[in-house]
Amino acid sequence: MKKYLPYLKLLFTRSQKITIDAIPNGSIIDIGGGGEGIIAQIGKNNVTVIDKHQGEIDEAKSKSPTSKWVLADATSLEYESGYFDNATAFFSGMYMSIETFEKVCEEVYRVLKNGGEFWIWDAEISENAGLFIIRLSVTLPNGKKIRTAYGSKIMKRSVTEIKQKLLNVKFQVEVIENQEKWFFLKAVKIS
Ligand SMILES: C[S@@+](CC[C@H](N)C(=O)[O-])C[C@H]1O[C@@H](n2cnc3c(N)ncnc32)[C@H](O)[C@@H]1O
């Protein structure tokens, strides 16, 4: 029975609607961008996707062949400081411990140009036990709809924690939009 629990959970999880009207301009580093490759599908050759699992890259690569697909841990990036215009993370924070997330924020801050923005979409996890699953129906700027689900064993996560980690590494948090089970947050590097 236990092994069927995630599937049962998925069956009874209501889909969350997300409409992405835009992503940042210029060069983008997308953290944890494998799987569906949502940001790469929108930004195409402007996007450098970082993912630490080759399988996730392989799954997404064909959906945006002109993006750059890089197998790497985002806690340690090979790019020089100020290399990218902007950064994104679409439901990848929920796959990291909060300590790892802070290290990723440090690296993103470093590789962004001054004035660069970090756009984050992520799950608000209030449940305490077992596997958390979020089901999404994502509408891209061109109207394409992608239905997907992301699951994580992270116990709890809140936008307040994420905001605090961003502030710790000197980002300015400019926008927070709270939805039922997820949030969108925009932070800016002003050094
Ligand atoms: C489910 S995906 C998020 C959804 C994805 N952005 C998309 O467009 O479908 C989460 C990804 O984060 C990646 N990830 C987790 N920790 C990471 C890290 N420290 N560095 C790079 N990628 C990481 C995982 O390998 C996984 O592919």
The ligand as a Tripos MOL2 file, in Angstrom:
@<TRIPOS>MOLECULE
LIG
   27    29     1     0     0
SMALL
NO_CHARGES

@<TRIPOS>ATOM
      1 C1         11.6600   19.2840  -10.8820 C.3       1 LIG1
      2 S1         12.9050   20.2870  -11.3380 S.3       1 LIG1
      3 C2         12.1230   21.8380  -11.2850 C.3       1 LIG1
      4 C3         11.3080   22.0620  -12.4990 C.3       1 LIG1
      5 C4         12.0710   22.5580  -13.6910 C.3       1 LIG1
      6 N1         12.5970   23.8970  -13.4200 N.3       1 LIG1
      7 C5         11.2180   22.5350  -14.9240 C.2       1 LIG1
      8 O1         11.2490   23.4940  -15.6830 O.co2     1 LIG1
      9 O2         10.5120   21.5460  -15.1260 O.co2     1 LIG1
     10 C6         14.0220   20.4940   -9.9850 C.3       1 LIG1
     11 C7         15.3950   20.3140  -10.4930 C.3       1 LIG1
     12 O3         16.3290   20.9000   -9.6020 O.3       1 LIG1
     13 C8         17.5260   20.1760   -9.7740 C.3       1 LIG1
     14 N2         18.4140   20.5030   -8.6550 N.ar      1 LIG1
     15 C9         18.2240   20.2560   -7.3400 C.ar      1 LIG1
     16 N3         19.2670   20.6970   -6.6270 N.ar      1 LIG1
     17 C10        20.1490   21.2440   -7.5080 C.ar      1 LIG1
     18 C11        21.4200   21.8560   -7.3890 C.ar      1 LIG1
     19 N4         22.0140   22.0000   -6.1990 N.pl3     1 LIG1
     20 N5         22.0490   22.2820   -8.5070 N.ar      1 LIG1
     21 C12        21.4690   22.1250   -9.7180 C.ar      1 LIG1
     22 N6         20.2630   21.5580   -9.8940 N.ar      1 LIG1
     23 C13        19.6070   21.1090   -8.8060 C.ar      1 LIG1
     24 C14        17.0730   18.7360   -9.8270 C.3       1 LIG1
     25 O4         18.0170   17.9160  -10.4390 O.3       1 LIG1
     26 C15        15.7700   18.8460  -10.6420 C.3       1 LIG1
     27 O5         15.9520   18.5800  -12.0010 O.3       1 LIG1
@<TRIPOS>BOND
     1     1     2 1
     2     2     3 1
     3     2    10 1
     4     3     4 1
     5     4     5 1
     6     5     6 1
     7     5     7 1
     8     7     8 2
     9     7     9 1
    10    10    11 1
    11    11    12 1
    12    11    26 1
    13    12    13 1
    14    13    14 1
    15    13    24 1
    16    14    15 ar
    17    14    23 ar
    18    15    16 ar
    19    16    17 ar
    20    17    18 ar
    21    17    23 ar
    22    18    19 1
    23    18    20 ar
    24    20    21 ar
    25    21    22 ar
    26    22    23 ar
    27    24    25 1
    28    24    26 1
    29    26    27 1
@<TRIPOS>SUBSTRUCTURE
     1 LIG1         1 GROUP 0 **** ****
